[in-house]
């Protein structure tokens, strides 16, 4: 196992070809895919021939950036993945954060924990100056993870999707955090946000 980083409860490590089953199970859950494909599972041949090879290529061509399998430290269970890499053709100054976790791990703070660790590594070790993340405007749970990781709302935008899914008419949202703002957040105590309603948080 090639470990990229560890947190209190997570290990983020490189994917291997043996992870095809894990990805197939993850993308086979309609709830996991709700805001991505409208709940349609990803076909196994797409995982084996497109998605997993793309994940593996990151590690060959990009030092410090890519997509990592998220493993629960206490059990060794595969929880999903985190992505932290520049947009295609971009440099390390601006990096996109992403995450996809299996439903049993929702509501435990794993998405926030992993995101914060990646943001810290980007700003302190990888030369990143700005981290951003995007999701559907109606994906409230993912937006809350972004907020708890320190990102702030930037904009709402609309894209033309070949097969729009429910909620697409409300657009996509972007959240972001600069290194300067992150340094201010980590240097000074900040007020806790108001309590969130329970029941729709992914972590």
C-alpha positions in Angstrom: 0.0 0.0 0.0 1.5 3.3 -1.1 0.2 5.8 1.5 -0.2 9.4 0.6 -1.4 10.7 4.0 -3.1 9.7 7.1 -5.5 11.4 9.4 -6.9 10.4 12.8 -9.3 7.9 11.2 -8.4 7.7 7.5 -5.6 6.5 5.3 -5.4 7.9 1.8 -3.4 5.7 -0.5 -2.9 5.0 -4.2 -5.4 3.0 -6.1 -4.3 -0.3 -7.7 -5.9 -2.4 -10.4 -7.4 -4.6 -7.6 -9.7 -1.7 -6.7 -12.1 -2.3 -9.6 -14.6 -4.1 -7.4 -14.5 -1.4 -4.8 -15.2 1.3 -7.4 -17.9 -0.8 -9.0 -19.7 -1.2 -5.6 -19.3 2.5 -4.8 -20.7 3.7 -8.1 -23.4 1.0 -8.0 -25.3 2.7 -5.1 -28.1 5.0 -6.5 -27.8 7.3 -3.5 -24.1 7.8 -4.0 -24.7 8.6 -7.7 -27.8 10.7 -7.1 -26.2 14.1 -7.8 -23.9 12.7 -10.5 -25.9 10.6 -12.8 -29.4 10.8 -11.3 -28.8 7.5 -9.6 -27.6 5.4 -12.6 -24.8 3.0 -11.7 -21.5 3.2 -13.6 -21.0 0.2 -15.9 -18.2 -2.1 -14.9 -16.5 -1.7 -18.3 -16.3 2.0 -17.8 -14.7 1.6 -14.4 -12.2 -0.9 -15.7 -11.3 0.8 -19.0 -11.8 4.5 -18.2 -12.1 5.5 -14.5 -9.6 3.3 -12.8 -6.9 3.8 -15.5 -7.4 7.5 -15.2 -6.9 7.3 -11.4 -3.7 5.3 -11.9 -2.3 7.7 -14.5 -2.4 10.6 -12.0 0.2 8.8 -9.9 2.5 8.3 -12.8 2.4 11.9 -14.2 1.6 14.1 -11.2 3.7 14.2 -8.0 1.5 15.1 -5.0 -1.8 15.3 -6.8 -4.4 12.7 -7.9 -7.2 10.6 -6.6 -6.7 8.4 -3.6 -8.6 5.5 -2.1 -9.9 6.3 1.4 -9.4 3.5 3.9 -10.8 3.4 7.4 -7.8 3.0 9.8 -9.7 1.1 12.4 -11.1 -1.6 10.1 -9.2 -1.4 6.8 -12.5 -0.9 5.0 -12.7 0.9 1.7 -14.7 4.0 2.2 -14.5 5.7 -1.2 -12.1 8.3 -2.6 -10.7 11.8 -2.4 -9.5 13.8 -5.4 -7.0 16.7 -5.2 -5.5 17.8 -8.4 -5.3 20.8 -10.8 -7.9 21.1 -13.6 -6.6 19.5 -16.9 -3.8 21.6 -18.2 -3.5 23.7 -15.1 -0.7 24.1 -12.6 -0.4 23.5 -8.9 -1.4 27.1 -8.0 -5.1 26.2 -8.3 -6.4 22.7 -7.3 -9.8 21.1 -7.3 -11.0 19.1 -4.3 -13.5 16.2 -4.7 -14.7 13.3 -2.7 -17.1 10.3 -3.1 -17.8 8.1 -0.1 -19.9 5.0 0.4 -23.2 5.5 2.1 -22.3 3.6 5.3 -19.6 6.2 6.0 -21.9 9.2 5.6 -22.6 11.4 8.6 -19.4 10.5 10.4 -17.3 13.5 9.4 -15.0 11.5 7.1 -15.5 13.8 4.1 -14.6 16.9 6.2 -11.6 15.2 7.8 -10.1 14.1 4.5 -10.8 17.4 2.8 -9.1 19.4 5.6 -6.1 17.2 5.5 -5.7 17.5 1.7 -6.2 21.3 1.9 -3.5 21.5 4.6 -1.1 19.4 2.6 -1.7 21.5 -0.5 -1.1 24.8 1.2 1.9 23.7 3.3 3.7 21.2 1.0 2.5 21.4 -2.6 2.6 25.1 -3.4 -1.1 25.4 -3.8 -2.5 29.0 -3.6 -6.2 28.3 -4.1 -8.5 25.2 -3.6 -11.9 25.0 -5.1 -14.7 22.5 -5.2 -17.9 22.2 -7.2 -21.3 20.4 -6.9 -24.9 20.7 -7.8 -26.6 23.6 -6.1 -29.2 21.2 -4.7 -26.6 18.9 -3.1 -26.8 20.5 0.3 -24.8 17.8 2.0 -21.8 18.2 -0.2 -22.0 22.0 0.2 -21.9 21.6 4.0 -18.8 19.5 3.7 -17.2 22.3 1.7 -18.1 24.9 4.3 -16.9 22.8 7.2 -13.6 22.3 5.3 -13.2 26.0 5.2 -14.3 26.8 1.7 -16.7 29.7 1.0 -19.3 30.2 -1.7 -18.0 31.9 -4.8 -20.6 31.5 -7.6 -23.5 29.7 -9.1 -23.2 28.8 -12.8 -25.1 26.7 -15.4 -23.7 24.1 -17.8 -25.4 22.3 -20.7 -25.6 18.7 -19.8 -26.4 16.1 -22.5 -28.7 14.3 -20.0 -29.8 16.7 -17.3 -30.8 15.2 -14.0 -33.3 16.3 -11.4 -32.1 19.6 -9.9 -29.9 20.6 -12.8 -32.1 23.6 -13.5 -30.7 25.2 -10.3 -27.2 25.1 -11.6 -23.8 24.3 -10.1 -22.0 26.0 -7.3 -18.4 26.7 -6.7 -16.7 27.1 -3.3 -13.1 28.1 -2.8 -10.4 28.9 -0.2 -7.1 30.8 -0.8 -3.9 30.0 1.1 -4.0 33.5 2.7 -7.5 32.9 4.0 -6.6 29.4 5.2 -3.7 30.8 7.1 -6.0 33.3 8.8 -8.4 30.6 9.7 -5.7 28.4 11.2 -4.0 31.2 13.1 -7.0 32.7 14.8 -10.1 31.1 16.5 -13.2 31.5 14.5 -16.9 31.4 15.6 -18.5 28.1 15.3 -21.2 28.0 12.6 -24.8 27.4 13.7 -25.9 23.8 14.2 -27.1 22.1 11.0 -30.3 20.0 10.7 -29.6 16.3 11.1 -30.3 13.6 8.6 -28.9 14.9 5.3 -25.2 15.3 6.0 -22.6 13.1 4.2 -19.7 13.9 6.4 
